[in-house]
Amino acid sequence: MFEHHKKPLIPRKAFYIRLLRSFFWSAIIVSVSLLIGILGYHFTEHLGWIDSLLNASMILGGMGPVDVLRTPTGKLFASFYALFSGLALLTIMSIVLAPVLHRFLHKFHLAEN
């Protein structure tokens, strides 16, 4: 996907386009993850849409749920959603940071030659 270490560094404009593409895909993953959480809380805990959004956002952001979970189904969903959110966070951060780290390492490698 990225240029080989023996190839020259891509121009800044191409790098910024690569960064925008990374942010775009990260935003897609965040949106889909948030949608999963909203729907899960709405249908398992019978929360309103705004409360479902709040709970999903807080778990996806790593803060934890706001409302007390009352149903066993809701508790199971929250457990799996929390595990999923941890993996989603790692995936999102790797997508965002990959172009920056690649460019840094590429520049560092070019400096060696």
C-alpha positions as CSV (number, residue, x, y, z in Angstrom):
1,M,0.0,0.0,0.0
2,F,2.8,2.4,0.9
3,E,6.0,3.0,-1.1
4,H,8.9,0.7,-0.7
5,H,11.8,1.9,1.5
6,K,14.1,2.1,-1.6
7,K,11.7,4.4,-3.5
8,P,11.7,8.1,-2.9
9,L,9.4,9.8,-0.4
10,I,6.1,10.7,-1.9
11,P,5.3,14.5,-2.3
12,R,3.5,16.3,0.5
13,K,0.3,16.6,-1.5
14,A,0.1,12.8,-2.0
15,F,0.9,12.3,1.7
16,Y,-1.9,14.7,2.7
17,I,-4.3,12.8,0.4
18,R,-3.2,9.6,2.1
19,L,-3.8,11.1,5.5
20,L,-7.3,12.2,4.4
21,R,-8.0,8.7,3.2
22,S,-7.0,7.3,6.6
23,F,-9.2,9.8,8.4
24,F,-12.1,8.9,6.1
25,W,-11.8,5.2,6.8
26,S,-11.4,5.8,10.5
27,A,-14.6,7.9,10.5
28,I,-16.4,5.1,8.7
29,I,-15.3,2.6,11.3
30,V,-16.3,5.0,14.2
31,S,-19.7,5.6,12.6
32,V,-20.4,1.9,12.1
33,S,-19.2,1.0,15.6
34,L,-21.4,3.8,17.1
35,L,-24.4,2.6,15.1
36,I,-23.9,-1.0,16.4
37,G,-23.8,0.4,19.9
38,I,-26.8,2.6,19.5
39,L,-28.9,-0.2,18.0
40,G,-27.7,-2.6,20.7
41,Y,-28.6,-0.4,23.6
42,H,-31.9,0.6,22.1
43,F,-33.1,-2.9,21.5
44,T,-31.6,-4.8,24.4
45,E,-32.1,-2.2,27.2
46,H,-35.0,-0.3,25.6
47,L,-33.3,3.0,26.0
48,G,-34.3,6.0,24.0
49,W,-32.2,7.0,21.0
50,I,-30.3,9.8,22.8
51,D,-29.6,7.6,25.8
52,S,-28.4,4.8,23.5
53,L,-26.2,7.2,21.7
54,L,-24.7,8.5,25.0
55,N,-24.0,5.0,26.3
56,A,-22.5,3.8,23.0
57,S,-20.4,6.9,22.8
58,M,-19.1,6.5,26.3
59,I,-18.2,2.9,25.9
60,L,-16.6,3.5,22.5
61,G,-14.6,6.3,24.0
62,G,-13.4,4.1,26.8
63,M,-15.3,5.8,29.6
64,G,-17.9,3.2,30.5
65,P,-21.7,3.1,30.5
66,V,-23.9,5.9,31.9
67,D,-27.2,4.1,32.5
68,V,-27.6,1.1,34.8
69,L,-28.0,-2.1,32.8
70,R,-31.1,-4.0,33.9
71,T,-31.6,-6.9,31.5
72,P,-29.3,-9.9,31.1
73,T,-29.4,-9.4,27.4
74,G,-28.3,-5.8,27.8
75,K,-25.5,-6.8,30.1
76,L,-24.2,-9.4,27.6
77,F,-24.4,-6.9,24.8
78,A,-22.5,-4.3,26.9
79,S,-19.8,-6.8,27.6
80,F,-19.3,-7.8,24.0
81,Y,-19.6,-4.2,22.9
82,A,-16.9,-3.1,25.3
83,L,-14.6,-5.8,24.0
84,F,-15.4,-4.8,20.5
85,S,-14.8,-1.1,21.3
86,G,-11.3,-1.9,22.6
87,L,-10.4,-3.6,19.3
88,A,-12.1,-0.9,17.3
89,L,-10.0,1.7,19.1
90,L,-6.8,-0.1,18.3
91,T,-7.8,-0.5,14.7
92,I,-8.8,3.1,14.3
93,M,-5.6,4.4,15.8
94,S,-3.5,2.1,13.6
95,I,-5.3,3.3,10.5
96,V,-4.8,7.0,11.5
97,L,-1.2,6.6,12.6
98,A,0.1,4.3,9.8
99,P,0.8,7.0,7.2
100,V,2.5,9.3,9.7
101,L,4.7,6.5,11.2
102,H,5.5,5.2,7.7
103,R,6.6,8.6,6.5
104,F,8.7,9.1,9.6
105,L,10.4,5.7,9.2
106,H,10.8,6.2,5.5
107,K,12.5,9.6,6.1
108,F,14.7,8.0,8.8
109,H,15.7,5.2,6.5
110,L,16.5,7.7,3.7
111,A,18.8,9.6,6.1
112,E,20.8,6.5,6.6
113,N,21.7,6.2,2.9
